[in-house]
Amino acid sequence: MMAPIDTYAVFLEGLTPDNLSTLPDYVTRDVRFVDPFNDVTGVDHMTRIFSAMFAEVGPVKFSVNDARGDTAAGMLAWRFEAQLRHQLWAFDGASVLRFAADGRVCEHIDYWDAAGSLYERLPAIGWLLGVLRRRLATR
């Protein structure tokens, strides 16, 4: 039998709009999902977030680079790839996970640089954030 962290990593790597309906097999009904834009509770809310992601930037690909954990908690290091404004959009991130007694995820918290990965790609705000980043950088 596969460890919960490995089962979830395989699911994320194969996630598509066509198999999103199987999310309840991998997360609890009351899962908490957090990313730089959302903090929601419930598999229905998490499903809506992933559905919106596919609708806005699909096709999406998660590549898990490292998976560590036990039956209680784990961490995934991953790379996200998609299309944003007809250009490749890729960035690295990490997910901190907690598992329920049945091995499903009960908490999924994503960490990634929204400013550098997304906002700096937007015309007006991107220019401003680029200037701020250069000014605040240690030389």
C-alpha positions in Angstrom: 0.0 0.0 0.0 1.3 3.5 -0.9 1.9 6.1 1.8 -0.7 8.9 1.9 1.9 11.5 0.7 2.7 9.4 -2.3 -0.9 8.7 -3.2 -1.7 12.4 -3.1 1.4 13.3 -5.1 0.4 10.9 -7.9 -3.1 12.3 -7.8 -1.9 15.9 -8.2 0.5 15.0 -11.0 -2.4 13.5 -12.9 -5.0 16.1 -12.1 -7.1 17.2 -15.0 -10.6 18.7 -15.4 -11.8 15.2 -16.4 -10.7 13.5 -13.1 -11.3 16.5 -10.7 -14.6 14.8 -9.7 -12.4 12.2 -7.8 -11.1 14.8 -5.5 -13.3 13.5 -2.6 -11.4 10.2 -2.8 -8.2 12.1 -1.8 -9.4 14.8 0.6 -11.9 14.9 3.4 -15.3 16.5 3.1 -14.1 19.3 5.5 -10.6 19.8 4.0 -9.0 23.2 4.6 -7.3 24.5 1.4 -5.1 27.6 1.5 -3.1 29.3 -1.2 -2.0 32.9 -1.8 -5.6 33.8 -2.9 -7.9 31.5 -1.0 -8.5 30.1 2.5 -11.5 27.8 2.3 -13.0 24.8 4.0 -14.8 22.0 2.3 -14.2 19.7 -0.7 -16.8 21.7 -2.7 -14.9 25.0 -2.3 -11.6 23.3 -3.2 -13.2 21.7 -6.3 -14.4 25.2 -7.4 -10.9 26.7 -7.0 -9.4 23.9 -9.1 -12.2 24.2 -11.7 -11.5 27.9 -12.0 -7.8 27.3 -12.3 -8.4 24.9 -15.3 -10.9 27.4 -16.9 -8.6 30.4 -16.5 -5.1 29.0 -17.3 -5.5 25.4 -18.5 -4.0 23.1 -19.4 -2.3 22.7 -16.1 0.6 20.4 -15.1 1.9 19.7 -11.6 5.2 18.0 -11.3 6.1 16.8 -7.8 9.9 17.1 -7.3 10.0 15.8 -3.7 7.5 14.2 -1.3 8.2 13.7 2.4 5.9 12.7 5.2 4.3 10.1 7.3 0.7 9.1 8.1 0.0 12.3 9.9 1.6 15.1 7.8 3.8 15.7 4.8 5.2 18.2 2.4 5.3 18.3 -1.4 7.8 20.4 -3.5 6.3 20.9 -6.9 6.5 22.8 -10.2 3.4 24.3 -11.7 3.1 24.8 -15.5 0.3 26.4 -17.5 -0.5 29.1 -20.0 -1.1 32.7 -18.9 -1.9 35.3 -21.5 -0.7 32.8 -24.2 2.7 32.4 -22.6 4.2 29.6 -20.6 3.6 30.3 -16.9 5.7 28.2 -14.6 6.8 28.4 -10.9 7.9 26.3 -8.0 6.0 25.9 -4.8 5.3 23.7 -1.8 2.3 22.2 -0.2 2.1 21.3 3.5 -0.4 18.6 4.2 -2.1 17.0 7.1 -3.8 13.6 6.8 -6.9 12.2 8.4 -6.9 8.8 10.0 -8.1 7.3 6.7 -5.1 8.7 4.8 -7.0 11.5 3.0 -5.8 15.1 3.1 -7.6 17.2 5.7 -5.4 20.3 5.3 -3.6 21.4 2.2 -1.6 24.7 2.4 0.2 25.9 -0.6 3.2 28.3 -0.5 4.4 30.1 -3.7 5.6 33.5 -4.7 2.4 35.2 -6.0 4.1 38.5 -6.6 7.0 37.1 -8.6 5.1 34.3 -10.3 1.9 36.2 -11.2 1.6 39.8 -10.4 4.9 40.8 -12.1 3.5 39.4 -15.3 0.6 41.8 -15.4 1.3 45.0 -17.3 0.8 47.9 -14.9 1.3 46.2 -11.5 4.1 44.1 -12.9 6.2 47.1 -13.8 5.6 48.6 -10.3 6.5 45.4 -8.5 9.6 44.9 -10.6 10.8 48.4 -9.6 10.0 47.7 -6.0 11.8 44.4 -6.1 14.9 45.9 -7.6 14.9 48.8 -5.0 14.6 46.4 -2.1 17.1 43.9 -3.3 20.3 43.6 -1.3 23.3 44.5 -3.4 
